[in-house]
Amino acid sequence: MIFYNDTLEGESENWKAKYLLNETHIFITADRKTHYYGKDESRLIITYKHNLSESSFPKPFEYSYDAGSSEGSGNVTLDRKDCNYVVRSCSEGGSVKDQRAVFKHTIDLLCTPYRTVYIYRNGGTGLGEDCTVKVTLVMDGKKEKLVLKSTE
């Protein structure tokens, strides 16, 4: 079992963002076949750093993010005084039969029916090579880019 848990943060002049990532990867070897199950959950919390007057609500803005294998975008509206917006993502999948072996030379030694190995790491398989999340925000025609990096 491999667990990835990480928090990535960054900010610009008007925005701050936090990306929370939790991944679980389970490899089971049985009958000379390696079976896999994986689940990842992420949350992107976008916060406007300044106070908005009551008359400026609702306040539209655009966001996009790239977290390696996960990305998204949208046109949304801030309609509360706390000025937070949360993007959630969750996926899971795998196979319990006839999947070709993945990293067979390593997994056969580690994941026997008699032994379970737990590995905890920062980062995640979905973050890409540089382990950052790139966020672009546009409000009132002003574009700001943030690069979120691990806090650990």
Solvent accessible surface area in square Angstrom, and as a share of the most:
residue,aa,sasa,rsa
1,M,51,0.23
2,I,39,0.20
3,F,41,0.17
4,Y,25,0.10
5,N,69,0.35
6,D,9,0.05
7,T,35,0.21
8,L,0,0.00
9,E,72,0.32
10,G,17,0.16
11,E,111,0.50
12,S,25,0.16
13,E,118,0.53
14,N,20,0.10
15,W,3,0.01
16,K,98,0.42
17,A,5,0.04
18,K,73,0.31
19,Y,4,0.02
20,L,36,0.18
21,L,10,0.05
22,N,73,0.37
23,E,6,0.02
24,T,35,0.20
25,H,23,0.10
26,I,37,0.19
27,F,27,0.11
28,I,101,0.51
29,T,20,0.12
30,A,44,0.34
31,D,136,0.70
32,R,212,0.77
33,K,86,0.36
34,T,1,0.01
35,H,27,0.12
36,Y,50,0.19
37,Y,82,0.31
38,G,6,0.06
39,K,70,0.30
40,D,48,0.25
41,E,76,0.34
42,S,9,0.06
43,R,96,0.35
44,L,1,0.01
45,I,41,0.21
46,I,0,0.00
47,T,22,0.13
48,Y,34,0.13
49,K,78,0.33
50,H,83,0.37
51,N,152,0.78
52,L,29,0.15
53,S,67,0.43
54,E,120,0.54
55,S,105,0.68
56,S,35,0.23
57,F,36,0.15
58,P,93,0.58
59,K,34,0.14
60,P,87,0.55
61,F,5,0.02
62,E,87,0.39
63,Y,21,0.08
64,S,43,0.28
65,Y,16,0.06
66,D,62,0.32
67,A,1,0.01
68,G,39,0.37
69,S,100,0.65
70,S,30,0.19
71,E,125,0.56
72,G,28,0.27
73,S,80,0.52
74,G,25,0.24
75,N,123,0.63
76,V,26,0.15
77,T,58,0.34
78,L,4,0.02
79,D,91,0.47
80,R,129,0.47
81,K,144,0.61
82,D,81,0.42
83,C,4,0.02
84,N,48,0.25
85,Y,59,0.23
86,V,51,0.30
87,V,22,0.13
88,R,167,0.61
89,S,37,0.24
90,C,79,0.47
91,S,59,0.38
92,E,106,0.48
93,G,37,0.35
94,G,53,0.51
95,S,33,0.21
96,V,132,0.76
97,K,150,0.64
98,D,104,0.54
99,Q,47,0.21
100,R,198,0.72
101,A,32,0.25
102,V,41,0.24
103,F,131,0.55
104,K,82,0.35
105,H,144,0.64
106,T,59,0.34
107,I,9,0.05
108,D,49,0.26
109,L,132,0.65
110,L,62,0.31
111,C,18,0.11
112,T,45,0.26
113,P,114,0.72
114,Y,204,0.78
115,R,137,0.50
116,T,79,0.46
117,V,38,0.22
118,Y,121,0.46
119,I,49,0.25
120,Y,152,0.58
121,R,129,0.47
122,N,77,0.39
123,G,6,0.06
124,G,13,0.12
125,T,86,0.50
126,G,16,0.15
127,L,3,0.02
128,G,39,0.38
129,E,183,0.82
130,D,84,0.44
131,C,58,0.35
132,T,16,0.09
133,V,0,0.00
134,K,95,0.40
135,V,1,0.00
136,T,31,0.18
137,L,0,0.00
138,V,34,0.19
139,M,13,0.06
140,D,114,0.59
141,G,73,0.70
142,K,92,0.39
143,K,126,0.53
144,E,16,0.07
145,K,142,0.60
146,L,4,0.02
147,V,75,0.43
148,L,0,0.00
149,K,122,0.52
150,S,46,0.30
151,T,72,0.42
152,E,142,0.64
